[in-house]
Every structure is written in structure tokens, then in C-alpha cells.
Amino acid sequence: MKKLLLLTVLMVMVPKTTLAKRVKGLFGKSERIQKIIDVETKGPNGEALYLGYKTTSLFFFMGIYMKDDGYVLGVKESISSYYPVNEMQLASLQKSGDLPNKLPSYEIPLTDWLWGFSFWILLAVLGGIWFFPKSGRGLFEQGCNHYFGRNSKVNYFKALRFFQKSAKKKYGPAIFNLGIMHLKGQGITKDVKKSVALFEEASEKGNTNANVILGNLYYEGKEIAKDLDKAKMWFTKACDQGHDEACKMVTYLQQNK
């Protein structure tokens, strides 16, 4: 599952060729000028100009950082030539009528910011995948894959490890499965007393199967001492949770006292 997540993240985050061309490759510093409006004023060499904003980025295969450099006067017919302007120069151009009294606002697209810091975003995502704890259910499903041999051979030792991790998060089905493995000696030394304790803990989490198996254990009296009163108690709990067979056992025990 982790490999699939990593592949998905990489496919999303790896730069596209067209985008790489736009930022002048995948390595080094890149300055980008985005046009806002045309202006009447000319450059020192008579060039036609436009008001734009500039961003500066640093790339090492992906974006390391990006900053907003503010307004510039870009040279038309050139994607990289520009003249920097400060606040006094902008005010002077506004006063002369070459720029509007209220400068048009601009907003750098969110996608540009994400691309500009994509290297760190990727690291954060990968770190989350590898180091953040999984949910109890997710760990339980991993354990079931190994326990039942889904997409791989049955491996009780790996299943046990995942069930134990899930049980630490108090996930009832995992606690129940640990009880089964202790009862049968699957991947661990058989320990009936431990299995009963795990079934009781799973029952506290509302696990119906735990109630049923405890009822069966006390009814059959093979693994633990036979106790029909306790068997009835556990079957009753399962019956109250809607387990039909448990209800039949309760009726049977009531009729055969």
C-alpha cells in the first residue's frame, strides 16, 4: 500500500515537460514575468513596455522556494527582459499618466506557489506516508491480508504483528483476531488464558464474535472449564446484538437447565 501511495504522489508532483520549459528547466534560478497591462511609456532604448509582476524561483528538479518580487516594467517581445521599478518610480509614472492612478492588483496563482515549493510539499507528503501512524482499521486490514493470504502467502507472524499494532489502538476486530491466534497457536505459542482475556476485551469493544466464541468455549468445556451459566451469559450478549445462532443457544440452555 505504501508503494502505491508513493507512486501516486510522485506521479502528481513530478514536473511536466511544458512546465519545465516555462520555468527554464528543472535546476537553478528562474525569473518569471507575468503581464498585467500595457503602458504608454517607452524603455530607455525605445522599447514598448508593459506593467507586470515578477516572481523568482529556485529549482532542484522541483521547487525549492519562490518569492514575489512585485511590479516591474516588462519589455514586449521578450519573455525575460524587464526594468525594475520602485515605489517612487511607480508614483512618478502614475503622476505623468503613464500608469493608472490606482495600480491594478495581481494575485499569484495557488498552483504557482505549490509548484514553487513542490520539493518541500513532496517531502512532507512522503514523511506523512512513512511516519504518521495508521488507523487501527488500516492496520487490521493489513493483518487480514497476511492472515488469509490475500495477494500473498499466509504469514501468521506478519499478521500477528499488524493485529498487535491495531489492538494497541483499541480496534475491536484486531483484538478478537489476536484472541483467535492465541487460542490456536498461530504465529505465537498457544495460550488459552490469554485468548480468553483478549475475547473479553474485544467484547467490551462491542465485538459480537467475541461474545459468541466465549459462549462456545464455556459451553463445550474443551479449552476451559465447562460453565453453562457463563456460556448463557455470553450467548445472551451476542443475542442482544442480533446474532441468531446465539439466540438459539440461549433458548436451548433455558430449556435444558
C-alpha positions in Angstrom: 0.0 0.0 0.0 2.8 2.4 0.8 4.5 1.7 -2.5 1.2 2.6 -4.3 0.8 5.8 -2.3 4.4 6.8 -3.1 3.9 6.1 -6.8 0.7 8.2 -6.8 2.4 11.1 -5.1 5.3 11.0 -7.4 3.1 11.0 -10.5 1.2 14.1 -9.2 4.3 16.0 -8.0 6.8 15.2 -10.8 7.1 18.3 -13.1 5.6 18.2 -16.6 7.8 19.0 -19.6 5.8 22.1 -20.6 6.1 23.5 -17.1 9.8 22.7 -17.0 10.2 24.8 -20.2 8.2 27.6 -18.8 10.5 27.9 -15.7 13.6 27.4 -17.8 14.4 23.9 -16.8 14.5 21.9 -13.6 17.6 23.3 -12.0 18.8 26.7 -10.9 17.2 30.1 -10.5 14.3 31.2 -12.6 12.7 34.7 -13.0 9.2 34.8 -14.4 7.3 38.0 -15.5 3.6 37.9 -15.9 1.9 40.7 -17.9 -0.8 42.8 -16.2 -1.5 45.8 -18.6 0.2 47.6 -21.5 1.7 51.1 -20.7 2.3 54.1 -22.9 5.8 54.8 -21.6 8.8 53.5 -23.6 12.0 52.0 -22.3 15.5 53.7 -22.5 16.0 52.2 -25.9 12.5 52.9 -27.1 11.2 49.5 -26.3 7.4 49.0 -25.9 6.7 48.2 -22.2 4.0 46.6 -20.1 3.3 46.6 -16.4 3.8 43.2 -14.9 4.8 41.4 -11.8 7.9 39.2 -11.3 8.5 36.1 -9.3 11.8 34.4 -8.6 12.1 30.7 -8.0 14.9 28.2 -7.3 14.7 24.7 -8.6 16.4 21.5 -7.9 14.3 19.1 -10.1 11.4 20.6 -8.1 10.7 23.9 -6.5 12.8 24.9 -3.5 11.4 28.3 -3.0 9.5 31.1 -4.7 9.2 34.8 -3.9 7.0 37.7 -5.1 9.3 40.5 -6.4 6.4 42.9 -7.1 5.8 45.2 -10.0 8.3 45.5 -12.9 8.1 47.0 -16.4 8.4 44.1 -18.8 9.8 44.5 -22.3 7.4 43.5 -25.0 8.5 40.8 -27.5 10.7 39.4 -24.7 9.8 36.9 -22.1 12.7 37.7 -19.8 13.7 41.3 -20.2 12.4 43.9 -17.7 13.1 47.1 -15.8 12.8 47.1 -12.1 10.7 49.9 -10.6 10.5 51.1 -7.0 7.6 52.9 -5.3 8.9 56.4 -6.2 9.2 55.5 -9.9 5.7 54.0 -9.9 4.3 57.1 -8.3 6.1 59.3 -10.9 4.7 57.2 -13.8 1.2 57.5 -12.2 1.6 61.3 -11.9 2.6 61.6 -15.6 -0.4 59.5 -16.6 1.7 56.6 -18.0 0.2 54.4 -15.2 -3.4 54.5 -13.8 -3.8 56.3 -10.5 -4.8 53.1 -8.9 -2.4 50.3 -9.8 -4.1 47.1 -10.9 -3.8 44.4 -8.3 -2.5 41.0 -9.1 -2.6 37.6 -7.4 -0.1 34.8 -7.9 -2.0 31.6 -8.7 -2.0 29.0 -6.0 -0.7 26.4 -8.4 2.4 28.6 -8.9 3.0 28.7 -5.2 2.6 24.9 -4.9 5.0 24.3 -7.8 7.4 26.8 -6.3 7.6 24.9 -3.0 6.8 21.4 -4.5 10.1 19.9 -3.2 9.1 20.5 0.4 5.5 19.6 -0.2 6.7 16.2 -1.6 8.9 15.6 1.4 6.0 16.4 3.8 3.7 14.0 2.0 6.3 11.2 1.9 7.1 11.8 5.6 3.4 11.6 6.4 3.0 8.3 4.5 6.0 6.7 6.2 6.0 8.1 9.7 2.4 9.0 10.6 0.6 6.2 12.4 -2.0 4.3 10.5 -5.6 3.9 11.7 -6.5 0.8 13.7 -8.7 -0.4 10.8 -5.9 0.1 8.3 -3.5 -2.0 10.3 -6.2 -4.6 10.9 -6.8 -4.9 7.1 -3.0 -5.4 6.6 -3.1 -8.1 9.2 -6.0 -9.8 7.5 -4.2 -9.8 4.2 -1.4 -11.8 5.7 -3.7 -14.0 7.9 -6.0 -15.1 5.0 -3.3 -14.9 2.3 -4.8 -12.1 0.2 -2.5 -11.2 -2.6 0.3 -13.1 -0.8 1.0 -16.3 1.0 -0.4 -16.8 4.5 2.0 -15.4 7.1 0.8 -15.7 10.7 3.9 -13.9 12.0 3.3 -10.8 9.9 -0.5 -11.0 10.6 0.2 -11.1 14.3 2.4 -8.0 14.2 -0.3 -6.0 12.4 -3.0 -7.2 14.7 -0.9 -6.2 17.7 -0.4 -2.7 16.3 -4.1 -2.4 15.6 -5.0 -3.7 19.0 -2.9 -1.0 20.6 -5.3 1.5 19.0 -8.1 -0.4 20.7 -9.6 -1.7 17.5 -12.1 -4.5 18.5 -11.8 -6.8 15.5 -8.0 -6.9 15.8 -8.2 -7.7 19.5 -10.6 -10.6 18.6 -8.3 -11.9 15.9 -5.4 -11.8 18.4 -7.6 -13.9 20.7 -8.1 -16.5 17.9 -4.3 -16.6 17.2 -3.5 -17.2 20.9 -6.3 -19.8 21.1 -5.0 -21.7 18.0 -1.3 -21.1 18.5 -1.0 -19.3 15.1 2.2 -17.3 14.9 2.6 -17.5 18.7 2.6 -20.0 21.5 -0.9 -21.2 22.3 -2.2 -19.5 25.4 -5.9 -20.1 26.2 -5.9 -17.9 29.2 -4.6 -15.0 27.2 -7.1 -15.7 24.4 -10.0 -15.5 26.8 -8.7 -12.2 28.2 -8.5 -10.9 24.6 -12.0 -12.1 23.8 -13.3 -10.3 26.9 -11.5 -7.1 25.9 -13.0 -7.4 22.4 -16.4 -7.9 23.9 -16.0 -4.6 25.7 -15.5 -3.0 22.4 -18.8 -4.4 21.2 -17.4 -7.3 19.2 -20.2 -9.8 18.7 -17.9 -12.7 17.6 -16.1 -12.4 20.8 -19.3 -13.0 22.8 -20.1 -16.0 20.6 -16.8 -17.7 20.9 -16.7 -17.1 24.7 -20.2 -18.7 24.8 -18.9 -21.7 22.8 -15.8 -22.1 24.9 -17.7 -22.3 28.2 -20.4 -24.5 26.6 -18.1 -27.0 25.1 -15.6 -27.1 28.1 -12.7 -28.3 25.9 -10.2 -25.5 26.2 -11.6 -24.1 29.5 -13.7 -25.5 32.4 -17.3 -26.0 31.3 -19.7 -23.4 32.8 -23.2 -23.2 31.3 -24.1 -20.1 33.3 -21.2 -18.2 31.8 -22.0 -19.7 28.4 -25.5 -18.4 28.6 -24.3 -15.0 29.7 -22.0 -14.6 26.7 -24.6 -16.0 24.3 -27.1 -13.6 25.7 -24.8 -10.7 24.9 -24.4 -11.9 21.4 -28.1 -12.4 21.0 -28.8 -8.8 22.2 -26.5 -7.8 19.3 -28.7 -9.6 16.8 -26.8 -12.9 16.5 -29.4 -15.5 15.5 -27.4 -18.6 16.4 -26.6 -17.1 19.8 -30.3 -16.5 20.4 -31.0 -20.2 19.6 -28.3 -21.2 22.1 -29.8 -19.0 24.8 -33.2 -20.7 24.2 -31.7 -24.1 24.3 -29.8 -23.5 27.6 -33.0 -22.1 29.1 -35.0 -25.2 28.1 -32.3 -27.7 29.2 -31.3 -26.4 32.7 
